[in-house]
Amino acid sequence: VDARAQEGGEDDVLRRLRTVPGQEHLPVVLLSSITAAGTRSSVLTRGYAGVLTKPVRRRALLDLLAEVLQARPQERPAAPRRGPPSAPPPRR
């Protein structure tokens, strides 16, 4: 979410994303031009998975995405097995 591009504020976008069924745990990264001390902890407390300051460096983006995706909880159920149906038990 780009902090400057969102009408109504970036936190409004985050709240709306959290109401979409199945997206409650979607990791959201905030892009901001603000580099004030405490910005990162403030952003994390508000529910974002991370924050990057603009201009975004490619390596910083890739590193943060890898970190966020690795830490993401496994909220989706396991996919059903695909393959041949299991054979019935042998007759005796």
N, C-alpha and C positions, 0 to 999 in steps of 0.2 A: 504494500500500500504506500503510495507516495503522499507524504504529509501535506504537501502544498496543493495537490491536484484534486483533493476530495472535497466536494461540496458538503457542508454539514460537519466536517472534521473527520480525521482518520479514525477516531474511536467509534464514531457512528458506523463507519464501514465495518469495523471489526465486530461490533455488536450485531449488525445485520448478518454477517457471515456466520456467526455463532448460532443464529436461529434457523439456518438451513438444515433440514434433517440429514444426518450423515456427515455433516461438515463441522460439527461441534468442536472437533479436535484438530481441524485444519491448521497447520502451522502458518502463521502470517508474519512476514518480515516488513518492518517499517523502513521506508527510505526517507531521510531527513537531511536538511541542510544545517540543522542545529547541531552544534558540537559542544554544547555547554556541559560542564561537569555534572554528572548525575543523570544525564539523558538516558544512558543504557539501562540503569537500574529502574528508572521511572517507566521506561517503555516495557521492560520485562514484567514489572508489577502490574501494568495495565493489561497484560494478557498476550502480548506479542511474543513470538518465538525468537526474535532478534531485531537488531537495528543496524542499518548501514548509513553512513553519512555520504552525501553527494559532494563531489562527483564520485560515483561508485567505481571502484577498481575491480576489474574482472576477477583477479585472484581472491580478493576479499569476498566477493559475491559467491564464488564457487566454494570457498572454505566454509562460509556461513551456511550455505545450502546443504553441504555435506554434513555439517554438525547438526543442523535442525532435523534433517531427514533421518539421521542415525538415532537421534534422541526421541523421535516421534513414537508415541505409544501405538501398539498394534490394536487398533480399535475394530478393525474389520475381522469378521469371522473367517476361518480358513475356507478356501475355495473347495467346492466339492471335487472329489476325485474324478478324473476323466479317464476312461479306459473301459475295457470290457467288463460287463457286469460279473459279479462274483458267481462262481458256479455253485449249484446246490450241493449240499453235503452228500457224500456217497451213500447209496442204499446198502442195507445189511441184510 
